[in-house]
Amino acid sequence: MWYVSTRGMAPRVDFEGALFSGYAPDGGLFMPEELPQLSRETLHQWSALSYPSLVVELCALFIGPELIPRDDLNGTSGDTGSAAIESVRGAKNVSIIVLLPQGHCTKIQELQMTTVLEENVHVFGVEGNSDELDEPIKAVFADVAFVKKHNLMSLNSINWSRVLVQMAHHFFAYFQCVPSLDLHPLPAVEVVVPTGAAGNLAAGCIAQKMGLPIHLVAAVNCNDIIHRTVQRGDFSLSETVKPTLASAMDIQVPYNMERIFWLLSGFDSQMTRGLMEQFERTQSVSLPEELQSKLSAAVTSESVSDEAIMQTMARCWQENQSLLCPHTAVAVSYHYQQMLRQTPSPPRCCLAPASAAKFPEAVMAAGLSPETPMEILALEGKETRCTPMRKSDDWTVMLRDTIENMGRRWRAMS
């Protein structure tokens, strides 16, 4: 399996090359050169698998056994910063840098990252939002020689491997909700995806292209660039990022839309490059009519207010005694709206990206009482370490200097 850049100007790489990278050298994102097509028989076999086993089967399609033997293909995705830290903290041969958007995530999320004091973990508190902190990351990965020298890789959904694992959510959701796999054609299932950077949405679009009969709904908060793009092809920035209860989705530059444009355009890298370069220059693109038509056929969308998020959290608790995180509530809000409309629809699954325990402020705003596990409460008393990245600092230089210093320390110890 080979991987190519969505912008078509970088050499193709194998899975290892896509894994140990961030953006492609031409500024694009890596995608498989071709997509496996899944038969009814394969889907039938996969429907009996556990979630971890399903992840293994999917990964085996995209990773050669000479790179990672099938028996070694175990893992899943979680809250990016803290999950990434937990996977490498204390490791001898790898260091990690996490950029934390100060004030744009909850106190608990911050503590999960800043209370890790191992020497190989470097957390920066950025005086900016998620879109702004992506800019120095892209600048660093644009220096191909620097990336190779320091063996750099990214761990958010810039990296293909994150999107690959997220595909399993859609397959598992389908198998949980489909009424029968013996019907012809296979019944559709609607998967509602709460999304910000559109990684999980891109994963769903790829699953669709592989033959999974799902209808996708992109559910966003009031930072609605994805909603506007789906509805009318308006891929343009608003004046500001609006802070919401669903803070992880307070994003205006959903970089994985580039993967979706490339996929739905029939792997047209020239068109994708033109769209994205125009967006980077002008912060505004109107999709070509044909691409817009394909996008709206593959994905529907909804934008949800903070008021609706709170109402949804309260209603779900009252009716089901289930405590939703605000991001999950964005998806469930769409479900409640559809119930009101009383229109026939396929079985529906709402993806739930996080635990409500990490968002006590949103839970209380909904008039509910947060249930905070002891291990979360214990974070409050721990020592923290976090290096500030202020507006006045050159963030790219700070990243490069940190990476250079890590490299020097590693070479001194080896």
SVG drawing of the C-alpha trace seen along z (x, -y; Angstrom):
<svg xmlns="http://www.w3.org/2000/svg" viewBox="-43 -40 70 54">
<polyline fill="none" stroke="black" stroke-width="0.4" points="0.0,0.0 1.4,-3.4 0.4,-6.8 0.3,-10.0 -0.2,-13.7 -3.6,-15.2 -1.7,-18.0 0.1,-15.6 3.6,-17.3 5.4,-15.0 6.9,-11.5 4.7,-8.6 5.6,-6.8 4.8,-3.5 2.9,-3.4 6.1,-4.0 6.7,-7.1 3.1,-8.3 3.3,-7.4 6.5,-9.1 5.4,-12.5 3.0,-15.3 2.0,-17.3 3.5,-16.0 6.4,-18.1 4.1,-19.9 1.8,-21.0 -0.8,-18.3 -2.0,-15.4 -1.2,-11.7 -3.9,-9.4 -3.9,-5.8 -3.1,-5.6 -6.1,-3.3 -8.9,-2.1 -9.7,1.6 -13.3,2.5 -15.1,4.6 -17.5,7.3 -20.7,8.2 -19.0,11.4 -16.2,9.4 -18.7,7.1 -20.6,10.1 -17.4,11.6 -16.4,8.3 -19.8,7.9 -19.0,10.6 -15.7,9.0 -14.9,7.1 -13.9,3.5 -10.1,4.2 -10.3,7.1 -12.1,4.8 -9.3,2.2 -6.7,5.0 -8.6,6.1 -8.8,2.5 -5.2,1.7 -4.1,4.9 -5.6,3.6 -3.5,0.5 -0.2,1.7 2.0,4.2 2.8,7.2 6.5,6.6 6.2,3.3 4.0,4.4 3.0,8.1 -0.7,8.7 -0.2,9.9 1.3,6.5 -1.6,4.4 -3.2,3.4 -4.4,-0.2 -7.1,-2.9 -7.5,-6.7 -8.4,-9.0 -8.1,-12.6 -5.1,-13.4 -2.8,-15.3 -3.2,-13.2 -3.5,-9.9 -0.3,-10.7 1.5,-11.6 0.4,-8.4 1.7,-6.3 5.3,-7.6 5.9,-9.1 9.1,-7.9 10.2,-6.2 14.0,-6.3 14.1,-6.8 11.2,-9.2 10.2,-12.7 6.8,-14.4 5.8,-18.1 2.2,-19.0 0.8,-22.4 -2.1,-23.2 -4.5,-26.0 -4.5,-27.9 -8.0,-28.8 -9.6,-26.8 -10.0,-23.5 -11.2,-22.5 -9.1,-22.7 -9.2,-18.9 -7.9,-18.5 -5.1,-20.9 -4.2,-19.0 -4.1,-15.7 -1.2,-17.1 0.5,-19.6 0.8,-17.2 3.1,-14.8 6.6,-15.7 8.7,-13.1 11.7,-14.6 10.7,-13.4 7.3,-15.3 7.2,-19.0 3.9,-20.8 3.5,-24.4 0.6,-26.5 -0.2,-28.5 -1.8,-32.0 -4.0,-31.2 -6.7,-28.8 -6.4,-25.4 -6.2,-26.9 -3.4,-29.3 -1.3,-26.6 -1.5,-24.5 0.4,-27.2 3.9,-26.6 3.4,-22.9 2.8,-23.2 5.8,-25.5 8.1,-23.0 6.9,-20.1 7.5,-22.1 11.2,-21.9 11.8,-18.4 15.5,-18.2 14.7,-19.2 11.9,-16.6 14.2,-13.9 17.1,-15.0 14.9,-14.7 12.6,-11.9 9.5,-14.0 5.9,-12.9 2.5,-14.3 0.0,-12.5 -3.3,-14.4 -5.4,-13.7 -2.9,-15.4 -1.3,-11.9 -3.0,-9.3 -2.7,-6.6 -5.1,-8.6 -7.7,-8.7 -7.2,-5.0 -8.0,-4.0 -11.0,-6.3 -12.5,-4.4 -13.2,-1.6 -15.8,-3.8 -17.9,-3.8 -17.7,-0.1 -18.5,0.8 -21.4,-1.7 -22.8,-0.2 -22.6,3.4 -24.3,2.3 -27.2,0.6 -27.9,2.4 -31.2,4.3 -29.9,7.2 -26.9,8.1 -29.0,10.5 -31.0,7.9 -30.3,6.9 -29.1,4.2 -27.5,3.8 -29.5,1.4 -28.0,-2.1 -27.2,-3.4 -26.9,-7.1 -23.7,-8.0 -23.7,-11.5 -20.2,-12.7 -19.5,-15.6 -16.5,-17.2 -14.0,-20.1 -10.9,-19.3 -13.0,-16.8 -10.7,-13.8 -13.5,-11.5 -15.6,-12.8 -12.8,-12.0 -12.6,-8.5 -16.4,-8.1 -16.1,-9.3 -13.3,-6.7 -15.4,-4.0 -18.2,-5.0 -15.9,-4.8 -14.8,-1.3 -18.4,-0.1 -19.8,-0.7 -23.5,-1.8 -23.5,-4.7 -25.1,-8.2 -22.9,-10.8 -24.0,-13.8 -21.4,-16.4 -22.6,-18.0 -20.7,-21.2 -21.1,-23.9 -21.5,-27.6 -18.0,-27.5 -19.8,-26.3 -17.3,-26.3 -18.0,-22.6 -21.8,-23.1 -21.5,-26.1 -19.3,-24.0 -21.7,-21.1 -24.8,-23.2 -23.6,-25.7 -19.9,-25.2 -18.8,-28.2 -15.4,-27.1 -14.4,-30.4 -13.3,-31.6 -15.6,-33.6 -14.2,-36.7 -13.4,-35.0 -13.4,-31.6 -16.4,-31.6 -15.7,-29.9 -18.4,-27.3 -19.2,-24.5 -17.9,-22.0 -14.4,-23.5 -12.5,-20.8 -14.6,-21.7 -13.9,-25.5 -12.0,-25.2 -12.2,-27.3 -9.6,-25.5 -10.8,-21.9 -7.7,-20.7 -9.1,-17.2 -11.6,-18.7 -8.7,-18.6 -8.7,-14.8 -12.5,-14.8 -12.2,-17.2 -9.5,-14.9 -11.5,-11.8 -14.8,-13.1 -13.1,-14.7 -11.9,-11.3 -8.3,-11.7 -7.9,-15.0 -4.8,-16.4 -4.5,-19.3 -7.9,-20.6 -7.4,-20.0 -4.1,-21.8 -5.7,-24.8 -8.6,-24.9 -6.3,-24.7 -3.7,-27.1 -6.5,-29.6 -7.9,-29.0 -4.5,-29.6 -4.0,-32.9 -7.5,-34.4 -9.2,-32.3 -12.2,-31.9 -13.1,-29.3 -16.3,-28.6 -16.4,-24.9 -16.9,-23.9 -20.5,-22.9 -19.6,-19.3 -17.6,-18.8 -20.3,-20.6 -22.9,-18.2 -20.8,-15.2 -20.1,-16.5 -23.8,-17.2 -24.6,-13.7 -22.1,-12.1 -22.6,-14.3 -25.4,-16.2 -24.8,-18.7 -26.1,-20.6 -24.8,-23.5 -25.8,-23.4 -25.8,-26.3 -24.6,-26.3 -28.3,-26.5 -29.1,-23.4 -26.1,-21.6 -27.3,-22.4 -30.9,-21.4 -29.6,-18.1 -27.4,-17.2 -30.3,-17.9 -32.8,-15.9 -30.6,-12.9 -30.0,-12.7 -33.7,-13.0 -34.8,-10.4 -31.9,-8.0 -29.8,-8.8 -26.9,-9.2 -24.4,-12.1 -23.2,-13.4 -20.1,-15.4 -20.9,-18.6 -19.3,-17.3 -21.5,-14.2 -24.5,-16.5 -23.9,-18.3 -24.5,-15.0 -27.4,-13.9 -29.0,-17.4 -29.3,-16.5 -31.0,-13.2 -33.5,-15.0 -34.2,-17.5 -34.9,-14.6 -37.3,-13.0 -39.3,-16.2 -39.5,-16.2 -41.0,-12.7 -39.6,-11.9 -38.7,-8.3 -34.9,-7.8 -32.5,-4.9 -31.2,-3.6 -29.0,-6.2 -25.8,-6.2 -24.3,-9.3 -20.5,-9.0 -19.4,-10.0 -15.9,-11.3 -15.3,-12.0 -16.3,-11.5 -18.5,-14.1 -16.1,-13.9 -13.7,-16.1 -16.2,-18.9 -17.7,-19.7 -18.3,-23.3 -20.6,-22.3 -22.3,-19.7 -23.1,-22.3 -24.2,-24.8 -26.8,-22.2 -28.1,-22.2 -26.7,-18.8 -24.2,-17.5 -20.8,-16.3 -19.6,-12.9 -15.9,-13.2 -13.8,-10.0 -11.2,-10.0 -8.3,-9.8 -9.5,-13.1 -10.0,-14.8 -6.4,-13.7 -5.0,-15.8 -5.9,-19.0 -3.2,-18.5 -0.4,-17.5 2.6,-19.6 2.3,-21.1 4.8,-22.0 3.9,-24.1 6.0,-26.5 4.1,-29.5 3.9,-30.4 2.9,-34.1 1.5,-36.1 4.7,-38.0 6.9,-34.9 7.9,-33.3 6.2,-29.9 8.0,-28.3 11.4,-29.2 10.4,-28.0 9.3,-24.6 12.5,-24.3 14.8,-25.2 13.0,-22.7 13.4,-19.9 17.1,-20.8 17.7,-20.7 15.9,-17.4 18.1,-16.0 21.3,-17.3 20.3,-15.7 19.5,-12.4 22.8,-12.3 24.7,-13.1 23.1,-10.2 23.5,-7.7"/>
</svg>
